[in-house]
Amino acid sequence: MEDFVKHTLLYDFYGELLTERQKQIYESVVLEDQSLREASEEFGISRQGVHDMIRRCNTILDGYETKLHLVERFLTIRKEVSHIRSIAGASGLQEIVDLTDTILDEL
């Protein structure tokens, strides 16, 4: 999985477990693509401090995934529902296709 997509999914699932400061810095650098220099000026810390914070947050988020496997389960369910949708579509079962579309939209 591409690093950006991985980090985005991890943040979506576990971001609320970070401190407010960690969330602000992580969102600025990882999600909004702000440079370390820009973030360091905005938050009043060194570039190295921003870099260390991002690494620490990634370690924390990876740790939650290692213990809880929510992203892994989400991706598995999405894949399985997509497979059901393709089988139902090929069989002409529109009601099942519609239901799987609803499930996929909610995921």
C-alpha positions in Angstrom: 0.0 0.0 0.0 1.3 3.5 -0.9 2.7 5.3 2.2 0.4 8.3 1.8 -2.7 6.1 1.5 -1.5 4.0 4.4 -0.9 7.0 6.7 -4.2 8.6 5.7 -6.1 5.5 6.5 -4.3 5.0 9.8 -5.0 8.7 10.7 -8.7 8.3 9.7 -9.0 5.3 12.1 -6.8 6.3 15.0 -6.1 10.0 14.7 -8.5 10.9 17.5 -6.2 9.0 19.8 -3.3 11.5 19.2 -3.0 14.6 21.3 -4.4 17.8 19.9 -0.9 19.1 19.1 0.1 15.9 17.5 -3.0 16.0 15.3 -2.3 19.6 14.3 1.2 19.0 13.2 0.4 15.6 11.6 -2.4 17.1 9.6 -0.3 20.0 8.4 2.6 18.0 7.2 1.1 14.7 6.1 -2.4 15.5 5.0 -1.9 19.1 3.9 1.6 18.6 2.5 3.1 21.5 4.4 6.9 21.5 4.5 8.8 20.8 7.7 10.0 24.4 7.6 6.5 25.8 7.2 5.2 23.7 10.0 8.2 24.6 12.2 7.4 28.3 11.7 3.7 27.8 12.3 4.1 25.8 15.5 7.2 27.4 16.9 9.4 24.3 17.0 12.4 23.3 15.1 12.3 21.4 11.8 13.8 18.4 13.6 11.1 18.7 16.2 8.4 18.5 13.5 10.2 15.6 11.8 10.4 13.7 15.1 6.7 14.4 15.9 5.7 13.0 12.5 7.8 9.9 13.1 6.4 9.5 16.6 2.9 9.8 15.3 3.5 7.2 12.6 4.9 4.9 15.2 1.9 5.4 17.4 -0.6 4.9 14.6 1.2 1.8 13.4 1.1 0.5 16.9 -2.6 0.9 17.2 -3.1 -0.9 13.9 -0.8 -3.7 15.1 -3.0 -4.2 18.1 -6.4 -3.6 16.7 -6.2 -4.4 12.9 -9.1 -2.0 12.1 -7.6 -0.8 8.8 -6.8 -4.4 7.8 -10.4 -5.4 8.5 -11.8 -2.4 6.7 -9.8 -3.2 3.6 -10.8 -6.9 3.7 -14.5 -6.1 4.1 -14.4 -3.5 1.3 -12.7 -6.0 -1.0 -15.2 -8.8 -0.2 -18.2 -6.5 -0.7 -16.8 -5.4 -4.0 -16.4 -9.0 -5.0 -20.0 -9.7 -4.0 -21.1 -6.7 -6.1 -19.3 -8.0 -9.1 -20.8 -11.5 -8.8 -24.3 -10.0 -8.3 -23.8 -7.6 -11.2 -22.8 -10.5 -13.5 -25.9 -12.5 -12.4 -28.3 -9.6 -12.9 -29.2 -9.3 -9.2 -29.7 -5.6 -9.1 -31.1 -5.5 -5.6 -27.8 -7.0 -4.3 -25.8 -4.6 -6.4 -27.7 -1.7 -4.9 -27.2 -3.0 -1.4 -23.5 -3.5 -1.9 -23.2 0.0 -3.3 -24.8 1.3 -0.1 -22.4 -0.7 2.0 -19.4 0.5 0.1 -20.6 4.1 0.3 -20.9 3.8 4.1 -17.4 2.3 4.4 
